[in-house]
Amino acid sequence: MAWSANSGRFAVCTAERVVLLYDEHGERRDKFSTKPADAKYGRKSYVVKGMAFSPDSTKIAIGQTDNIVYVYRIGEEWGDKKVICNKFIQMSAVTCLLWPAENTIVFGLAEGKVRLANTKNNKSSTIYGTDSYVVSLASNVSGKGILSGHADGTIVRFFFDDEGSGESQGKLVMHPCPPYALAWALNSIVAAGCDKKIVAYGKEGNVIQTFDYSRDSSEKEFTTAAASPGGQAVVIGSYDRLRVLNWSPRRGAWEEAKPKEIPHLYTITSLAWKRDGSRICAGTLCGGVEQFDCCLRRSIYKNKFEMTYVGPSQVIVKNLSTGTRVVLKSHYGYEIDEVKILGKDRYLVAHTSDTLLLGDINSNKLSEVAWQGSGGNEKFFFDNENVCMIFNAGELTLVEYGSNDILGSVRTEFVNPHLVSVRINERQQRGVEENKRLAYLIDIKTIATVDLVGNYSVGTVSHDSKIDWLELNETGHKLLFRDKKMRVRPAVLAIRFYLGWTVEHRIAE
């Protein structure tokens, strides 16, 4: 089973090697049959062992035991023609499969190799090889690292990009049994198998916790596991039962929730977590698929929005009138406090212990910036569609929607948004890629202008009367302001270039 990256499609491959496609509400919308590597051996000559959607949700990769990986283009709309666009022939059976990044499919083989298939050049290559059958694959939250579990109990780690973590690659753990249930969570690696023990390993393979059910006669072997998209929960499937582990940031440990027991469900053969974290599906030995809602809590905001907390660091905000959704998530794994919707019900604001999350619901541009708690005394202004203006303790901070870095910060006591003007790439200029400028009041009679790209002062404008309104033009090179006597004054901020040196000129009034 597999969920698409955009959470709009859910695919299930049956024992008859037919892929059924469902929408996010569970309604079947399409299907197609998989193909054998060699038609002369017939359609019943293989078993599908792995399936994954492409990051753009328009393709599905299928790993088969007849030594081949097929990639099917399924299109963007229901009913689009299904076409094989890539095929990768191997030397042994494909046993498991992931699609963590664009053009990059990772799969394990019965001979012990972990290989990479490039859909762009239609070639496959070996990432690393072992002498033991690959029983499971898992990727980290970002998709830039993979784990492989092997029949001899070995767990191997590989990074396409370690993202500055400095964590080691290669053989990481020797698990007591084949780790058929393997998940890479945010803070640890969780593995389980036929010994009826769930073990959480640290970043360098040290044992953090062990959950031992070997003396529980009702428990059977663990067959599959899945980590939530945020990496803060892991579900492990066995016989008639789903066990759930939740990461507690305060304790720095895994806490077991009450298991979900379903009589006559039989062995759970596959798990797939929806990419927004709101649902998990469990496939069973007898051909059933069970779908479960996943949330810590759910609330209605202003009778207009539904807030679903699917994890400590992830909230789904749904507009009840339009049905549109935004997934607000802390990329650092911090626990999200209350989410507020401000600025005419368009903008999201949420705090964590160390960051501030902001978002534009209309454009789906989300930001998370480093932010030290100030007791909720900030004042937010949403007059500009590109930038959120935050006033706090005599400081103005600018955050551009969609960026995870603070755009700029200046000291000012004037918190009226009519006394601040920000322009962000509003008109294309020849030879200028980025044009971001700010005008604000230093004091009641002095305007300062700052280039936010280079973080330098463009100039100042002094006036003989109190200023009560100002505005930059689209390029940020002209300024219009008004004083208390209702007099409107223009100012031009001109820049000339001499042999690479920048000379700033100001022409006022």
Summary of the structure (lengths in Angstrom):
residues: 509
radius of gyration: 27.7
end to end distance: 68.5
largest distance: 91.4
contacts: 1638
relative contact order: 0.05
helix: 1%
strand: 55%
